[in-house]
């Protein structure tokens, strides 16, 4: 019988230096393939707005959209820890309203919700976790705030902003977050954040020293059109199938050969 991974398991993986693998996933078929290939965590990302729905940002994605795709993924995955993104407008609210919006995602099959933001999210994270909803935070480039950030830019490039990221990461952990995604920041900054926390960090464009790595499925299979970010690697090239591509990704993350220097900042 397949046993689903737990927060305890993922926390021990960080302590043991066993890298955590994560990919985005949106349907039952891919969930079964990723699960069978050994991916530890599946993220129903609001990236679905771009790679599935054809929008030019994540902002149009609705709670109903994420709940639907979460239910699909949950039917296909038996081992992986399942995380659902809270889309724009569903958590920039009172803690109580955010709780009500998180409930359908867990009812659909998620074991954890992910929300973007630093200090402003502390009260909300504390409210959710004290009521039994595990939370993954998200710092660095936060795509839902792309208009405020002036585009998709590297975060934490100055000493002041780097120290701010470290401080906010500690705040989120103290508030009860059990995991933290670090996106698009200098490797040295992500390494400092990871060292400052006891909870796992999952990097995307944040260097090899995070506790694990995540990529958008459609990027690592070279399905999504257009120019790819520096941190993306095409794993379908040189591999004969989607399953082989995912297995190669898992091997390289576990071996700490991905991300390499050319995928980092």
C-alpha positions in Angstrom: 0.0 0.0 0.0 1.3 3.4 -1.0 1.7 5.8 2.0 1.3 9.5 1.4 4.1 11.8 2.4 3.5 14.0 5.5 4.8 17.3 6.8 6.8 15.2 9.3 8.4 13.3 6.4 9.2 16.5 4.5 10.6 18.2 7.6 12.9 15.2 8.1 14.0 15.4 4.5 15.3 18.9 5.1 17.1 17.9 8.3 18.7 14.9 6.5 19.7 17.0 3.4 17.5 14.9 1.2 16.3 17.3 -1.5 12.5 17.7 -1.9 11.1 17.5 -5.4 8.1 19.5 -6.5 6.4 20.1 -9.9 3.2 21.9 -10.7 0.3 19.6 -11.8 -3.2 20.2 -12.9 -4.9 16.8 -13.8 -5.2 13.2 -12.8 -3.2 11.7 -15.7 -0.1 13.8 -15.1 -0.5 13.4 -11.3 -0.2 9.6 -11.7 2.9 9.9 -13.9 4.6 12.4 -11.6 3.6 10.3 -8.5 5.0 7.2 -10.1 8.2 9.0 -11.1 8.9 9.8 -7.4 8.0 13.5 -7.3 7.5 14.3 -3.6 5.1 17.3 -3.8 2.6 18.4 -6.4 1.5 22.0 -6.6 -1.7 23.0 -8.2 -0.3 26.4 -9.1 -2.1 29.4 -10.3 0.3 29.1 -13.2 -2.6 27.2 -14.7 -4.0 30.5 -15.7 -1.1 30.9 -18.2 -0.2 27.3 -19.2 -3.8 25.9 -19.4 -6.1 28.9 -19.8 -3.9 31.1 -22.0 -3.9 34.3 -19.9 -0.8 36.5 -19.7 -0.7 36.4 -15.9 -2.0 34.4 -13.0 -4.4 37.1 -11.9 -7.6 35.8 -13.6 -7.5 32.4 -11.9 -10.4 31.8 -9.6 -10.8 29.7 -6.4 -13.2 27.5 -8.4 -10.5 26.9 -11.0 -8.0 25.8 -8.4 -10.5 23.6 -6.5 -11.4 21.8 -9.7 -7.8 21.1 -10.7 -6.9 20.1 -7.1 -9.7 17.5 -7.1 -8.3 16.1 -10.5 -4.8 15.9 -9.1 -5.9 14.3 -5.9 -7.6 11.5 -7.8 -4.3 10.7 -9.6 -1.7 10.9 -6.9 -1.4 8.4 -4.1 2.0 9.3 -2.5 2.8 13.0 -3.2 2.0 15.8 -0.8 -0.6 18.0 -2.5 -0.4 21.8 -2.3 -3.1 24.2 -3.7 -2.3 27.8 -4.6 -4.7 30.4 -3.2 -5.4 32.6 -6.2 -5.4 36.4 -6.3 -8.2 37.9 -4.3 -8.9 34.8 -2.2 -6.5 35.5 0.7 -5.8 39.3 0.6 -8.8 39.5 3.0 -9.5 39.1 6.7 -8.1 35.9 8.2 -11.6 34.5 8.6 -12.5 35.1 5.0 -9.2 33.5 3.9 -10.0 30.5 6.1 -13.4 30.1 4.4 -11.7 30.2 1.0 -9.1 27.6 2.0 -11.6 25.1 3.1 -12.9 24.1 -0.4 -9.2 23.5 -1.5 -8.7 21.0 1.4 -12.1 19.5 0.7 -11.0 19.0 -2.9 -8.0 17.0 -1.8 -5.1 19.4 -1.0 -3.1 18.8 2.2 -1.8 22.4 2.3 -2.5 25.8 0.8 0.1 28.2 -0.6 -0.2 32.0 -0.3 2.1 34.8 -1.4 3.4 37.6 0.7 5.6 38.5 3.7 4.8 40.4 6.9 1.3 41.2 5.8 0.4 37.5 5.8 1.6 36.8 9.3 -1.8 37.2 11.0 -3.5 35.2 8.3 -1.0 32.3 8.4 -1.3 32.2 12.2 -5.1 32.1 12.0 -5.1 29.3 9.4 -2.5 27.0 11.0 -4.1 27.4 14.5 -7.3 26.0 12.9 -5.7 23.0 11.2 -4.8 24.3 7.7 -1.1 23.8 6.8 0.4 26.7 5.0 3.2 27.1 2.5 4.5 30.7 2.2 5.9 32.3 -0.9 8.6 35.0 -0.9 10.8 36.7 -3.5 9.1 37.2 -6.8 5.4 36.9 -6.0 3.7 36.7 -9.4 0.3 37.9 -8.1 2.1 41.2 -7.2 3.8 41.6 -10.5 2.2 44.9 -11.2 3.5 46.3 -7.9 6.9 44.8 -8.4 7.3 46.4 -11.9 7.5 43.1 -13.7 9.2 39.7 -13.3 12.4 40.9 -11.6 15.0 39.3 -9.3 14.3 40.2 -5.6 16.7 40.6 -2.8 19.6 42.1 -4.9 20.6 44.7 -2.3 21.8 44.1 1.3 18.7 45.8 2.6 16.2 43.8 0.6 18.1 40.6 1.2 17.9 41.1 5.0 14.2 41.9 4.6 13.6 38.6 2.9 15.4 36.7 5.7 13.4 38.6 8.4 10.1 38.0 6.7 10.9 34.3 6.2 11.5 34.0 10.0 8.2 35.8 10.6 6.3 33.3 8.4 7.8 30.4 10.1 7.0 31.8 13.5 3.4 32.4 12.4 3.1 28.7 11.6 4.1 28.2 8.0 5.4 24.7 7.4 7.1 25.3 4.0 8.3 28.3 2.0 8.7 28.8 -1.8 11.6 31.1 -2.7 11.3 32.5 -6.2 13.7 34.4 -8.3 16.4 35.6 -5.9 20.2 35.4 -5.7 21.4 32.0 -4.7 23.3 33.4 -1.7 20.2 35.0 -0.4 18.1 31.9 -0.7 20.9 29.9 1.0 20.8 32.4 3.9 17.0 32.1 4.2 17.2 28.3 4.2 19.9 28.3 6.8 17.8 30.6 9.0 14.8 28.4 9.1 13.9 24.9 10.4 11.1 24.5 7.8 11.9 23.4 4.2 12.4 25.9 1.4 11.5 25.2 -2.2 13.4 27.2 -4.8 12.5 28.3 -8.3 15.3 30.4 -9.7 16.8 30.5 -6.2 19.8 28.3 -6.4 20.8 24.8 -5.3 21.0 25.4 -1.6 17.2 25.4 -1.0 15.7 22.3 0.6 14.1 21.4 -2.7 13.2 22.6 -6.1 10.0 23.3 -8.1 9.4 23.9 -11.8 6.3 24.5 -13.8 5.5 21.2 -15.5 4.8 22.8 -18.9 8.1 24.6 -18.8 10.3 21.6 -17.9 8.6 19.6 -20.7 9.0 22.5 -23.1 5.3 22.6 -23.8 4.6 26.2 -22.9 5.4 28.5 -25.9 7.6 31.6 -25.7 10.9 32.5 -24.1 11.8 30.4 -21.0 13.3 31.9 -17.8 16.9 31.2 -17.1 16.0 28.8 -14.3 14.1 26.5 -16.6 15.6 23.3 -18.0 14.0 21.3 -20.8 13.9 17.7 -19.4 12.1 16.2 -22.3 15.1 16.8 -24.6 17.2 13.6 -24.6 14.6 11.6 -22.7 12.2 9.3 -24.6 9.0 10.0 -22.6 7.3 12.3 -20.1 7.9 9.7 -17.4 11.6 9.5 -18.3 11.9 13.3 -18.3 10.3 13.6 -14.8 12.5 10.8 -13.5 15.6 12.7 -14.8 14.4 15.9 -13.0 14.0 13.9 -9.8 17.4 12.4 -10.1 19.1 15.7 -10.7 17.4 17.5 -7.9 18.2 14.7 -5.5 21.8 14.7 -6.7 22.1 18.5 -6.3 23.1 18.9 -10.0 19.9 20.9 -10.7 19.8 23.8 -10.6 23.3 24.3 -12.0 25.1 27.7 -12.1 23.5 28.5 -15.5 20.0 28.2 -13.9 20.8 30.4 -10.9 21.4 34.1 -10.2 
